[in-house]
Amino acid sequence: MGGLCLLGLALAQGGQDHRDALHGFRVFLPQDYSLRVRDYGLLLGDLEAFLLVRGMPLKGPREAVALLVQEAQRVAQARARYHFKEVPGGLLLLIQGLSYPFPLAGEMAALPPPAYQDPFLLGLRYEASHLLLPGAKSLLLVSAYLPTDASSEVRKRLFSALRSLEFLPQEARVAYGVQAVRDPLLGMEAFHAKVPQGYAFQAGLVPVGESAGAVRDLVYLLQGEGVFLRKDRVFALAYGVQAGFGGNASTLLGWNGQKAQLAGFLCPRGPEEVARFLLELWRQETGRPWQIRKAEPYPQPTGRVFRRIQELHEAYWASMTAGLPVPLPQQERFAFTLEAASGGLLRQAMVAGLVTFSGEAHWAASSAQCDWRGEVYLKEGRAEALARANPVFLGFQAGIRSHPEWPWREALRARRASIEETERILRWVREQQEFNTWMRQSWANLLSDQTYVRDPSTGEVFRAYKASFDTGTFWRDPVFGGVVGAVERGGRLEEMLRQGGWRQLEESLSGLPGTWRR
């Protein structure tokens, strides 16, 4: 796509404290760091530096190191070099000669296909430091992946996150149960979520666009006492045309699967416009006005790897649109936080989205089209209740998982639906073209007193004269092939020709297939 956005569980602005009451840990995220909790452990970083914290069953040093060696071989550029060192309470393993860790980066952001062949990323050399700390029943494994030429600032930020990591005591944790979200179309589990005790959970799959081939995404509502956390998917498809005699515009609005047709051209194209648009949606939803208290855009990350991946996204988008007619669509991304108040209630939202805009100016008429898609993580409650619930909300968001097979099955379903929709449109276009051709040809022949006749026995076609008001039929001599027209239907001459073995010819004003009649 046209840019890269790391909006999800967390994207730290100037650094933030992340406290997860479900998984039981606390960590300080430096600026631009994103965090993911996976089944295998905790992953955080900024696409250049990676910190991975895992637990595994207690193993001997040789067996534990063998697993890390196998892991290193999958990301080694050439022959990796290994260095061991005993440290108080455990073992330190340093592995050098690694390439860019694409598997870890792919867990944190969507990488464009060209990234896997990019000379810059492939040219980076990495080293991994693995700290193995055996406990009574398990082994704690802390891994740091850094470029060998990483700056002191890059290293400082990663190790500051590592030093801040701590596990919460049992009394600070919240128990949870696992609930599945099933896909009724594919007949399988799509997602599962860790739902904290005392909270109600609802979820569904909604399309993120208007077409039949639109991919669906998860939306949900987690509701506790006086608070809730919700994920919304919103889209708006706007069309407009303006001519000298007037204009017309309309917008299809979709909100969590519900659709409405609106008059006018709705295309919010910046954080301020998007914020006002959301406040209007919230006003209609709640029946009460909301006032903005704070709106802050996410700062653009400055890391070299992030910038390079973003460049690859933009180049990939340009290549995908290279064959489209001019003018090419323009893409704009937005990502910001929004806080609004209504009485004593607060709404805090993380907002991200993409706007694809195209327009064409012409002396006769100008047209414009806008495809707006947004993702909103919304929390509501009073300030004190939100502060108490925030560690639970963070843990819930971190615990959402998609079924390993669902994304590609959903992509395949959407692709098939898109193909079927395209085929239906093409059939309709062909039918319209055939109808228009038939009408045009038929009227031209009717006005010029001409028509087409065909011998059903031989398939021969002739152009014949026929006055526009004439309803008579055409007959052909079976011996000499002569054609007689303007024969009155049901008359004496028609009966004599039939008895004499003459063949009645089929007629068509256009001469097109499917239009011949007797």
N, C-alpha and C positions, 0 to 999 in steps of 0.2 A: 504494500500500500504506500501511500505518499508520505508516511512518517512513522515514528516509533513512539509508543506511549506505554509506560510502565505504570498503569493504574490497576490496582488489584488489592491485595491484602495491605500493602504499605509501600509508600514511596516517601521517604523521609525528607522533610523540608527543613534544612538547617539542623537536622538531627532530631530524633524523637525517641521517647521511651516506649518500648513495646512490651506490654504485660499480657500474657496469655494464661487465663485461668483454667482452660480446659486441658491444655497440654502441659501446663505447669512449668513455665519458664518466663524469664524476663531478660530483655536485651536492649541495649541502646543502639539504635540504627543511625549511622552517620548520614549526612546529606547524600541524596540520590540512591541510597541503598534500598533494595527491595527484599522482601522476606517471603519465603515459601516453606510450608510444613508439608513434607511428603511422608509416605509410609516408611521410607527408609531413614528419615531423619529431618533435621532442620537445615535449610539452605538459605543463605543470604549473601548479598553482594551487589555490585554495580555493573556487571557484565565484563569487567576487567579483573577484579579481585573477587574470589569466591571463598566463603567459609561454610564448611559442611560439618555438622555435628550428628554423629550416629551412635546407636547402641547396637550391640550384637551379643549373642550368647558367649559366655566365657570360653576362651580358647587359649591354647598355648601360644607363645610368641611366634614359633615357626608357622603354625597353621594360620594365625591371624595375618602375619606378614605376607603369606602366600596369596591371600585374597587381594591384598593391596597391590601386589606385583601383577596379578592378572588384570586388575583395574587399570594399572599404569600402561600395560601393553596395548590397551585399546586406544589410548590417547598419546602414545609415544610417536614422535616424528621419526626417530631412528632407534638406535639401541639406547635404552634408558640407563642411567647410572644411579646406583643405590648407595646410601650411606646410613649406617645405624649408629645410634648413640643411646646409652642408658641414661635415664633421667630419674630424679627422685619419684618413686611410685610407678614408673612405667618405662616405656621405650619410645624413642623418637626416630622416625624413619624419614629421610629426605630423598626425594626422587627428582632427578634432573633430566633434561632432554625431552620434555613433554611438549606436545602441540597444544593449540588452543582447545580448551575443554568444551566442545560443542554440546555434549549431553547436558552439562550443567547449565550452559547458557540457554539451551532450548527449554529447560524447565522454568526459566525466569522470564522469557520473552519470546514472541513469535519471530523466528529468524526467516528472512526471505531466502528462497532457494539459492541465489547467487552467493550467499555468505559462505556456503560450504566449499566453494571454489575460489574464494577471494584471496589474492596473493598477500594482502596485508594481514588478514587473520591467520592464514596458513604460515606466514613468516614469523609470527610471534612464538617465542620459546617460553615454556612455563616450567615451574618447579612446584612440587607438592610436598608440604610438610605434614606428616601424619603423627599425631601424638596418641599413643595407645595407653590407656589407664585402666588396668584391671580392677574390678571391684569384687565383692563377695560372690555375686551370682552373674554378673554381666561385665562386658567390656565397653568402656566409653572410648569412642574414636573421634578425635577432632582433627579435621583436615583443612589446610589453608592452601589454596591454589593462587599463585601470583606469577606475573611475568618476571623473567630473570632480570629485565631492565626496568622493573617497576620503580617509580619515584618514591622518595621518602614519604611524601604525602599519602600516596596510595597505600603503602605499607602501614603507615600510622593509623589510617582510618580503619583498616581491617583489624589490626590488633587492638584498637580501642573497643571495637564491637566484641571481640573475643574476651577481653578482660571484663566487660560488663555483663557477660552471660552468667546467669545464675538460675538454679532450679528452685521453684517455690515450695514451701512446706506444704504438707498434706492439707492442713486446715485452710490454706489459701486457694486450694483447687476446688473446682466444681465438677461434680459427676455428670455424666452424659450418657445418652443412648444413641444408637445409630438408626437412622430412618432412610429408606430408599425412595428415590423419585423414579417412577417407571415411565417409560415412553409407550403410550398406547398405539402409536403408529408402527413402531418397530417391534413391539412386544418384548421389550427387554428393560433391564435397569439402565437408566441414563446417568444418574448421580446418586450419591449417598452423602448424608450430612450427619455430623455429630451434634445432636440436639441436647442442650443443657437441661438438667432437671428443673422443673418449674416454668418452662417456656413452651409455648405452642408454636408449631412449625407447619407452614403450608408452602407448597412449591408447585411449579408447572413449567412446561416448555412452550415458548412462544416464538413466532417468526420475527426476525429482525428486519424484515422488509415486506413489501407488498406482494411480490411475485410468488407464484406457486413454487419456484425453486429457491426461495429464501431459506437459509439455514436457521434452525431454531436454537434458542439459548435458554438457560435456566433463569427464572425469576423466582423470588421467594419472599416470605414474610416470617420473621422470628419475633414473637410477641411475648413480653414478660409483664410484670406488674408495673404499669405506668410508663413503659418504654416499648419501643419496637425497632427492629432493624429490617430494612427492606431493600431488595435489589430490583430496580425497574429497567425495562428496555423500552425506549421511546424512538419512534421514527416519524419523519414527515416527508412526504413526496409532493412537491409543489410544481405546478406547471402554469405558465402564463404566456400570453401573446398580446402584443400591442400594435395596432394599425392606426392609420389616419382617421378612420371612422369610429374608433373605439378600441376597447380591449376586454380581455377576459382572463381570469386567474382562478385556480382552485387548488386546494391542498388536501391530501389524504393523511390524516393523523392516526398513528397507531401507538397505543399505550398498553403494555403488558397483554397483548393479544386482542384488545378491543380497538375497533376502528371507527372513525368518524370522518365525514366529508365536510370540509370547511370552505367558505368563500374567501377569496384572497390568496395572496402569495406569501406563505409562511416559511421563512428560511433564516433562522437566527444564525449569524455568522461571526460570533465572537463571544468571549466569556460574559460580557455585560448583557448582550442580547439573549444569550442562553439562560442566564440567571433570571431575567425578567420573564422569559417564556416559562421557566419552571415555576416561578412564583404564581403565575396565572393558572397553571395546571393545579397547583396546590390549593389555590383559592377555590377553584371549581370543585376540587375533591372534598375539601373540609368545610366549605361554606364560610370561611373566615379569612380575613386579609393577613398576609405575611409581609413583614418588612425585613429587608436585608440588614444584617448586623455586620457581616464580614464576608468578603469574597477575595480569595487570594489564588492567583494562578500558580501552578507548579513551576518552579524554576527549571529552565532548560539544563539538563545534565551537561557537564563539560568534559567528561572522560573521553579519551581518544577512541576507545572501542565502541562506546555508545554512539559517538558521532559517525564512526565508520559504518556501523550497522544501519543507522538512519540514512546515510547516503545510499547504501545498497537498497533500502526500501524505496527511496525516491527513484533510483535508477530502474528498479524492477517495475514500478508503476509506470514510468515513462515507456518502458519497452512493451508493457501490456497494452498501452493505449496508442502505440505508434501507428497502428493501422486504422485508427478511427478517423472519420472525416473531421476536418478543421471546422470550428475551433475545438481543441481538446478540452476535456473537463479539467477544472481546477479543484484541488483538494486542500482542505484546511483542517487541522486537528486542534482540539481544545482539551484542556485538562486543568481543573481548578477545584478548590474547596469552597463551599458556600454554607453560611450559617444565617438562618432567618428566625425571627421570633414572631409569635402571635400570643399576646397576653403573657402568661407565664411559661408557655411551651416553647421549646427550641426545636429546630430542625437543622441537623448538620449533614451535609451531603458531600460526597466525593463524586465529581462529574467528569466524564471523559466522552469524547465522541469524534465523529468525522463528518465533514460536510463536503459533498461533491457537487460542484456548481458548473453549469454550462449555459452559455447564451449566444445568440446569433443576431446581429443587427442587419436589417435589410431595408431598402427604400420602401418596400411595400408593407412589410410587417416585421417586427422584432419579437423574438421568442426567448424564453428562459426556462431552465429546469433545475431543480434543487433536490438532492437526496441527502437528507439530514438523519443521522443515526447517533443516538446517545445512550450511555450506560450510567445509571445513577445508583450509588450506594447511600441509602438514606437512613438516618437515625432520628427518632423523635422521643421527646420526654422533657421533663424538667431537668435543670442543670445538675442537681444533686443525684437524681436517679440515673442520668446518663453517665456520670462519673463512676458510679458503682457498677453499672452494667458494661462499661467499655471493655474490661478484660474478658468478659464472657463473649461479647460480640466479636472481639479479635480472634478468640479461640474458635468460635463457630465458623467464621470466614476461613480460617486456616484449615479447618477440618473437612471442607467440602471437596469431594473427589468425583471426577467423572469416571464412568466405567471405561476400561481400556479400549473396548471395541466400539463404544458409542460414537465418538467423534467421527471416525472414518465411515461408519455405517450411516450416520446422519448426513455426512457430506455426499455419500453415494446416493442416498434417497433424494437429497435436494438436487443433485445433478440430473438424476433421472426425471424428476418432476420438471426441471427446467427444460430438458430436451422435449418432453411431452408437450409442455406449454408452447415451446417454439414451433413444434410441428403443427399444433392446432392453429397458431397464428399464421404460419405459412400456408396451411390449407385454406384458411379464410381469405388470405391475400390472393391466392391463386383463383379462388372462386369469384372474388370481387373483380379481379382482372379479366377473367373469362366473361363475366356478366357485362362489364363495361365494353369489352371488345364486341360482344354480341349486339349490345344495344347500339353502339356506334356504327357497326357494319350494317345492321338491319335498317336503321333509320336512313343511312346513306343510300341503300338500295331502294328502300321504299320511296324516297323522295325523287329518285332518278328513274323510277318505273322499271326496276330490274329485280331479278331474283335468281336463285340457284335451283336446279332440278337434278335429281339423281335417279339412274336406272337401278333398282334394287337387285336385278338379276346379274348385271355386269359390273356394277359399281361405278359406271361412267357418270361424270358430273358435267352439266352444261349451264352456261349463263343464258337466261332467257328474258324476254321482254314481258312485263306484266304491269298493267296500270295499277296504281295504288288502291283504287276502289274495287278492283276485280277480285272475285273470290273463287273463280273457276279453277279446274284441275288441269294437269298436263298428262298426255298419253303418248306412247311411243309405238310405232309400227314394228311388229315382230320380224318382218321380212326385210324391209328397206331401211329401218331405223329412223324414219322421219318422226318429228315431234309435233304434236298438235296441242295448243293451249287454249285457255279460256273456255274449257268445257264445263257447262253448268252441272253442278252437283245434283245427282238424282234425276237428271234429265234423260230424254230419249236418246240423244247422241252418246252420252256416257254408257248407256246400256248396250247400244249397238257396237261401240268400240270394245267393250268387254266381251261380247259374244264373238267378235271377230278376232280375238286373241291378242288385242293390244294390251300393253302393260301400263298400268298407272304409275307415274313417276312420283317420287318423294320430293318434297319442296322445303327449302330453307331460305329465309331472307339473308342470313349471314353466311351460310355454308359451313358453319362450325360443327364439330362433333356434338352429338346429343341434341341437335336442333332440327333434324330431319323429321318430317311428318307427311302423312298422306292426305 
